[in-house]
Every structure is written in C-alpha cells, then in structure tokens.
Amino acid sequence: MSTNFRFALISLSFWCACAPQPGLPGSLDTVKPLDMALAETVEVDSAVAKVIHDLSISTSDVDAASPADGACLTYGDASVATMRQGKSGCYRLSNVISIGLTPSSKSPTLFVQDGNGGAYSAVQTKCSSTSTAHPCTVAADVHSIAVGHSVTLQGTYIKAMGGFEEFYIDTVSDNGAATTTPNALTLGIADVAKGSTQTAAWFQRVSVTLASADTLLPYSLSPPELQSTYNGVPSTSCPYWYGFSLIPKSAKVTAGALCSGTTQPSAAASKAAEILIGTDFYDGFTASSDCACASKYGDKLVTSTSTLSGKLQGILIFDSPIGGTGYQYVAPQADTDAPISNLK
C-alpha cells in the first residue's frame, strides 16, 4: 500500500453510517444537534479500516498532492467542477459562492458553488473543531460566513467509490458579498426521488415545480436513511430522526404510520419514488417527523393531512454510509422552501 493511499484511508476514518446530514448526531452544540456526526471524528480500528479499503479508492484515485503525514503542503487551484471530476487531493477553491450553511457552530457544513453554476459545480465542505482525522481550526470563521458571499477555501478533497465525496477545510477567507450568485437548478420530480442518482446536481440548490398530480403526501416518518446513529448505533437521546419522506400523489401508495404520541412508527417499505426530506438546516426549516423530540426543538410534526404543493426547493445532498447504499435527499433551507401544510 502506498503512503498516499494510506493517508486517503485514514482520511476516511471518521466516515460513519448516519444521515447530515442532515445529516447528524455527535454535535456538542447546546442547540439542536443536527447534521454533525459526519463532521465529528469516529476513530476506527484496523478491521473497519479494511472495510473502508475494500469500499473506497485505489492508488490511482489519489492525487500526488496528498502528503504522507496527512497535512496538505501545497494546494492545486481548481474550480469545484474540475475538482469533483478529478481525483482526491489538496485543492484551493477561489472565489466560490456560499449557497448554504448548517447551523452548528462547532462543526459547520458549508455548501459552495462555482459562480457560473453548471454540472458538478457544487460541493459540501466540512469543518469540525473536534476532529482528529481532519482537524479544523477555523470553525468559527466558517460558521460566520453568510450565504451569498464569495469565499476562498483550501483543504483536502476525498472521493471514493459508492459516490462518497467531501471537502475538509483547512483555511477559509470570506471575500464579502458576491457580485453574482448561481441560480437554483431546475429539476423534475423524478430527479430528486430517492431512486434517482443526479451526481452532477449534488450539493446544488435545486427547485422542483410540482404539478397537481405530483402533490407530495406523507409517506415514511422513519426512513432508515435519516435515522440518527453514531458508529452505526441508533441514538439514545434527541434527536432521533433527521428527516422524513414524502411521495407524489400520482404514485398511489398507502402512507406509512404516523406518530402515536411520542412513539415513532416503523419505517414504511422503501419506494424508489419517495423523496427524502432532510432537516440539515434546522434553524430555518422546522417540519419534523421526530415524534419524541419535535416539541423540544419547537418543530412541528407532519400529520396525515399534510401536503406539499407548488414548489420544493433546497440543497440536493448525497450521503453514503459505510457498507451501505448511498442515497440523495433534499434539504430545505427555510420553511418556504417546502411549504408543508397542516403541521402540528
């Protein structure tokens, strides 16, 4: 095994089976801890490292800029689109646009995009102040970046089999408000479904116009993809769920069970047409399916009469758990991005 390859495997050591996302448990924030287990460090033993080795990248997929000691010495200049279609390595992304920021102050996730948009033009970037695999000392700076600002980032990009890809921030510069910002990418309802794979659109802000036949209805309040876990073990404290799924009315399927008091229903059978809705941006999007925890955070639960019509907007995110199947989901950034009716 080459030294660079060993570094790439170590770089993946914090990769855990949980959602971000919306991802996510493990945050030490006193506010609702969402999307942060992927940004927290999970040290793994040699057996888990072998699993990562079997699932991930070959030596040809690691750029020579990745040094043996795990710290970038130099950074290659690239656009997001060029980087995402290239190899893992150390990159500088200059004057990219901030299009989304999760609320965590200790482990923020910043979504950035090339100013002119286009295929593969966006990426999620991580900064965890508690990570030992990818230590980030600029979490406070990342947390303060406003959406719509131009930023320059330096860090390590990891790309692996199964679709896993993330950028771990070393340094960040806020260049102030951008003169232009990318438009939301228009997609169809089938493009954002769980069974679709829109790699070129991942991490962009997307907009889906819903025809009346495609009004979205509640489907599963407990999709396994969005369950809060840490090291593969379900969480034992709030939050327990980082989202839910909706499904087009035209699919003509029976909805899964709803909350019974604080009791979480079982997951409904997986459907390719269902749309996973993540709560990564929980400071702006307050719909929830977390039966036991919604009231604690001031969120409102999806009900049997809830519907979503008009438009669905948000960041299209991809996640890939260890040993599992990757999936995409939409993370609305505000309640107006997914105006779900009849919440309680």
BELJO-V41390 format. One record per helix or strand. SS is the DSSP state (~ for helix, > for strand). FROM is the first residue (numbers start at 1). TO is the last residue. If there is no record, write none. Layout:
BEGIN
ss:SS from:FROM to:TO
ss:SS from:FROM to:TO
END
This chain:
BEGIN
ss:~ from:3 to:11
ss:~ from:46 to:55
ss:~ from:59 to:61
ss:> from:62 to:62
ss:> from:76 to:77
ss:~ from:80 to:84
ss:> from:88 to:101
ss:> from:109 to:113
ss:> from:122 to:126
ss:> from:128 to:128
ss:> from:135 to:135
ss:~ from:139 to:143
ss:> from:149 to:159
ss:~ from:161 to:163
ss:> from:165 to:177
ss:> from:185 to:187
ss:~ from:189 to:192
ss:~ from:199 to:201
ss:> from:205 to:210
ss:~ from:212 to:214
ss:> from:216 to:220
ss:~ from:224 to:226
ss:> from:227 to:227
ss:> from:229 to:230
ss:> from:233 to:234
ss:> from:241 to:241
ss:> from:243 to:248
ss:~ from:249 to:251
ss:> from:260 to:260
ss:> from:263 to:263
ss:> from:275 to:278
ss:> from:287 to:288
ss:~ from:295 to:297
ss:> from:300 to:301
ss:> from:307 to:308
ss:> from:310 to:319
ss:> from:327 to:331
ss:~ from:335 to:338
END
